[in-house]
Amino acid sequence: MKLCVGVTDVAHLRQLQEARLRSDPPLRHRTRSFPRRSAELLAGGSIYWVIGGAMLVRQRLLDIAETRAPDAGRATLLVFDTKLVPVEARLVKPFQGWRYLEAAAAPRDVAPSRAAGAARLPEQLRRDLAALCLL
């Protein structure tokens, strides 16, 4: 899990990522720490993005590479698949950094037909319905 700071909803995340992909591919995210379980993450793992206090979408990891931050310190690049996969929404308490999810604890993907219907609802309504286990 990783917090998606400054992003208002999944559509906003998609918009930001599409702009970055057009201007500076591949699609990636820089973070300070190199994941201790990188081999597991690259064997089909995903980042589960937490947006506005809820885990809403996942994105498959394609590569993890060491790099340098603008201040010349060590950093890590996480390279993503471009596809955002909606998951069953789950409220998440605030945390710092990232957290690993065991496969059994990860939220299930939302069926494409269900995701399309839910996508037409306002973001806050989707979150409220998910919190009540109605979506």
N, C-alpha and C positions, 0 to 999 in steps of 0.2 A: 504494500500500500504506500502511496505517496500523496501528500497534500498537493493540490493544484491551486497554489496561492495566486490570488488576483483574478481568477477565472470565475465567472458568474454562473455558467451552466455548460452543458455538454456542447451546445451549439457554439458558444463562445470559444471553448477549447478547440473545436473543429476549425473554426474561422482562424484562430491564431496559428494552428498547426499548418493549415493550407497556405497561409501567407509565408510562413517560415520555409515550407517545402518549396514554394515557387522561388524564393529569394536566395536560399542557402541550403540545398539538400546535402545529405539525407536528413530525414526527420530525426532529431535528437534532443536530448536534455542533458545539461551539465550539472553534476552534483559533486560535492566534495569527496565523499567516502566511496571507496571501491567496495562493492558488495562481497561479503565473506562467502556467500553461497552463489557465486557467479555461475558456476557450472550447472547448478540446478536451474537457475533462471534462464540460461541459454538453451536448456533442454525442453523448450516448449513453454517457458514461463511468461508471465505478463505482469505489467504494472497495472494495479487497480487504482484509478484516480479517485481521490476524495475531493469533491467539489461542494462547497457550502455545507460541510458537515456530514455529507452522505457519500458513500461509495456508489458511484453511478455507472462507471464505464471502465473497461480494461483495454489494454493495448499490448500486443505481443512484442516481446523483446527480440531483436535480431542480432545485436552485438553489444558488447561492453568493452570499452577501451580506455586505457589510461591516457591522460592529456595534461595540459597545463592551463591553469586559470589565468585570467588577465593580470592578476597580481604576481604571476610566475609561480604560484604554489601548485601543488599536485591537485588534480581533479579527475573526474571520471565522466566519460560520455556514454550515455545510454542511447542506443540507436533503436528506433521503433519501426514496426510495421505501420503503414498509414491508416489502417482500418481501426476505427473505434468500435468496440463491441459492447452494446448495452448489457448491463448485468442487473440482477434483481437488487433494487436499491436497499441499502443498509445504512442506518445511521451509525456514525463513528465518532467516538470521543476525540477531543483534540490530542495530538501527539506531535513529537518533533522527529525529523529525519524520515526514515521509512521503516516499515514493519513487514516481516515475512508472513505469508499466509500458507498454511498447509493446504494441500489440495482439497481435503474434506471440509475445510473451513471457508473456502473461497465461495463467493456468491455464484449462483448459476447464471449462465448467459440467458438473456431474454430472447424468446423466439422472434424471428424477424417480423412476422405478422403482428405479434403483440407489441413489439417495439414501435412499429409504424403507427399503430393506433394511439399508443401512449405518447408518441412524439408530438401529436397534435394538441395535447393538453399543455396548459401553462406549466412552467417548471415548478413553481411552488405547489401547485395542485398535485403534480406527480409525486413530489416529496411527501406531501401530507398523506396521500393515499398509500404510498409505500410504507410510511411509518405506522399506518393502521393495518398493514398487511393486506391491503385491498388492491394492490397493483403489483 
